[in-house]
Amino acid sequence: MANGHDHGNTPAAWAGVTIALLGFTVSGVFLTMAQPLGVIAGLVVVALGGVVGAVMRSMGMGKQEEEVTEVTLPTQQSGDESAADTAAAKADKGEKAAAG
Protein backbone atom coordinates (compact mmCIF):
# COMPACT_ATOMS: atom_id res chain seq x y z
CA MET A 1 0.00 0.00 0.00
CA ALA A 2 1.02 3.61 -0.39
CA ASN A 3 3.33 4.99 2.28
CA GLY A 4 3.46 1.68 4.13
CA HIS A 5 -0.15 1.84 5.35
CA ASP A 6 -2.27 -1.28 5.09
CA HIS A 7 -5.58 0.44 5.90
CA GLY A 8 -6.80 -2.51 7.99
CA ASN A 9 -6.65 -5.12 5.26
CA THR A 10 -6.88 -8.08 7.62
CA PRO A 11 -9.42 -10.90 7.97
CA ALA A 12 -10.55 -9.49 11.32
CA ALA A 13 -11.20 -6.05 9.85
CA TRP A 14 -13.01 -7.42 6.79
CA ALA A 15 -15.25 -9.67 8.90
CA GLY A 16 -16.09 -6.96 11.42
CA VAL A 17 -16.90 -4.34 8.79
CA THR A 18 -18.93 -6.76 6.67
CA ILE A 19 -21.06 -7.83 9.62
CA ALA A 20 -21.53 -4.21 10.73
CA LEU A 21 -22.53 -3.19 7.20
CA LEU A 22 -25.10 -5.98 7.15
CA GLY A 23 -26.46 -4.75 10.49
CA PHE A 24 -26.74 -1.15 9.25
CA THR A 25 -28.57 -2.40 6.17
CA VAL A 26 -31.03 -4.40 8.27
CA SER A 27 -31.60 -1.40 10.56
CA GLY A 28 -32.15 0.91 7.59
CA VAL A 29 -34.71 -1.41 6.01
CA PHE A 30 -36.66 -1.80 9.22
CA LEU A 31 -36.40 1.93 9.94
CA THR A 32 -38.17 2.73 6.67
CA MET A 33 -40.84 0.15 7.53
CA ALA A 34 -41.31 1.74 10.98
CA GLN A 35 -40.52 -1.52 12.80
CA PRO A 36 -38.55 -0.62 15.96
CA LEU A 37 -37.74 -4.23 16.88
CA GLY A 38 -36.11 -4.77 13.48
CA VAL A 39 -34.06 -1.59 13.93
CA ILE A 40 -32.87 -2.80 17.33
CA ALA A 41 -32.05 -6.23 15.87
CA GLY A 42 -29.97 -4.57 13.16
CA LEU A 43 -28.09 -2.51 15.76
CA VAL A 44 -27.38 -5.70 17.71
CA VAL A 45 -25.85 -7.14 14.52
CA VAL A 46 -23.70 -3.98 14.22
CA ALA A 47 -22.41 -4.52 17.76
CA LEU A 48 -21.83 -8.18 16.94
CA GLY A 49 -19.58 -7.08 14.07
CA GLY A 50 -17.38 -5.21 16.53
CA VAL A 51 -17.22 -8.21 18.84
CA VAL A 52 -16.36 -10.58 15.99
CA GLY A 53 -13.60 -8.25 14.79
CA ALA A 54 -12.12 -7.97 18.29
CA VAL A 55 -12.22 -11.74 18.86
CA MET A 56 -10.59 -12.43 15.50
CA ARG A 57 -7.90 -9.84 16.24
CA SER A 58 -7.17 -11.52 19.57
CA MET A 59 -6.86 -14.83 17.71
CA GLY A 60 -4.05 -13.32 15.62
CA MET A 61 -6.02 -12.50 12.48
CA GLY A 62 -5.68 -8.75 12.91
CA LYS A 63 -2.87 -6.31 12.31
CA GLN A 64 0.40 -7.45 13.84
CA GLU A 65 2.09 -4.98 16.17
CA GLU A 66 5.20 -3.40 14.72
CA GLU A 67 8.23 -2.57 16.79
CA VAL A 68 8.42 1.16 17.42
CA THR A 69 11.83 2.77 17.30
CA GLU A 70 12.49 5.93 19.24
CA VAL A 71 13.39 8.94 17.17
CA THR A 72 15.40 11.73 18.74
CA LEU A 73 15.52 15.16 17.24
CA PRO A 74 18.47 17.50 17.56
CA THR A 75 17.88 20.34 19.98
CA GLN A 76 18.64 23.95 19.27
CA GLN A 77 20.64 25.90 21.79
CA SER A 78 20.13 29.54 22.43
CA GLY A 79 23.04 31.91 22.00
CA ASP A 80 23.72 31.97 25.76
CA GLU A 81 23.78 28.16 26.07
CA SER A 82 26.03 27.84 23.04
CA ALA A 83 28.49 30.38 24.44
CA ALA A 84 28.49 28.62 27.81
CA ASP A 85 29.16 25.26 26.15
CA THR A 86 32.00 26.74 24.11
CA ALA A 87 33.53 28.32 27.21
CA ALA A 88 33.25 25.05 29.13
CA ALA A 89 34.92 23.16 26.27
CA LYS A 90 37.78 25.66 26.18
CA ALA A 91 38.20 25.40 29.95
CA ASP A 92 38.35 21.60 29.70
CA LYS A 93 41.03 21.83 27.00
CA GLY A 94 43.00 24.31 29.12
CA GLU A 95 42.89 22.00 32.16
CA LYS A 96 44.00 19.03 30.07
CA ALA A 97 46.88 21.04 28.58
CA ALA A 98 48.01 22.28 32.01
CA ALA A 99 47.79 18.75 33.47
CA GLY A 100 49.51 17.11 30.51
C-alpha positions in Angstrom: 0.0 0.0 0.0 1.0 3.6 -0.4 3.3 5.0 2.3 3.5 1.7 4.1 -0.2 1.8 5.4 -2.3 -1.3 5.1 -5.6 0.4 5.9 -6.8 -2.5 8.0 -6.6 -5.1 5.3 -6.9 -8.1 7.6 -9.4 -10.9 8.0 -10.5 -9.5 11.3 -11.2 -6.1 9.8 -13.0 -7.4 6.8 -15.2 -9.7 8.9 -16.1 -7.0 11.4 -16.9 -4.3 8.8 -18.9 -6.8 6.7 -21.1 -7.8 9.6 -21.5 -4.2 10.7 -22.5 -3.2 7.2 -25.1 -6.0 7.2 -26.5 -4.8 10.5 -26.7 -1.1 9.3 -28.6 -2.4 6.2 -31.0 -4.4 8.3 -31.6 -1.4 10.6 -32.2 0.9 7.6 -34.7 -1.4 6.0 -36.7 -1.8 9.2 -36.4 1.9 9.9 -38.2 2.7 6.7 -40.8 0.1 7.5 -41.3 1.7 11.0 -40.5 -1.5 12.8 -38.5 -0.6 16.0 -37.7 -4.2 16.9 -36.1 -4.8 13.5 -34.1 -1.6 13.9 -32.9 -2.8 17.3 -32.1 -6.2 15.9 -30.0 -4.6 13.2 -28.1 -2.5 15.8 -27.4 -5.7 17.7 -25.9 -7.1 14.5 -23.7 -4.0 14.2 -22.4 -4.5 17.8 -21.8 -8.2 16.9 -19.6 -7.1 14.1 -17.4 -5.2 16.5 -17.2 -8.2 18.8 -16.4 -10.6 16.0 -13.6 -8.2 14.8 -12.1 -8.0 18.3 -12.2 -11.7 18.9 -10.6 -12.4 15.5 -7.9 -9.8 16.2 -7.2 -11.5 19.6 -6.9 -14.8 17.7 -4.1 -13.3 15.6 -6.0 -12.5 12.5 -5.7 -8.7 12.9 -2.9 -6.3 12.3 0.4 -7.4 13.8 2.1 -5.0 16.2 5.2 -3.4 14.7 8.2 -2.6 16.8 8.4 1.2 17.4 11.8 2.8 17.3 12.5 5.9 19.2 13.4 8.9 17.2 15.4 11.7 18.7 15.5 15.2 17.2 18.5 17.5 17.6 17.9 20.3 20.0 18.6 23.9 19.3 20.6 25.9 21.8 20.1 29.5 22.4 23.0 31.9 22.0 23.7 32.0 25.8 23.8 28.2 26.1 26.0 27.8 23.0 28.5 30.4 24.4 28.5 28.6 27.8 29.2 25.3 26.2 32.0 26.7 24.1 33.5 28.3 27.2 33.3 25.1 29.1 34.9 23.2 26.3 37.8 25.7 26.2 38.2 25.4 30.0 38.4 21.6 29.7 41.0 21.8 27.0 43.0 24.3 29.1 42.9 22.0 32.2 44.0 19.0 30.1 46.9 21.0 28.6 48.0 22.3 32.0 47.8 18.8 33.5 49.5 17.1 30.5 
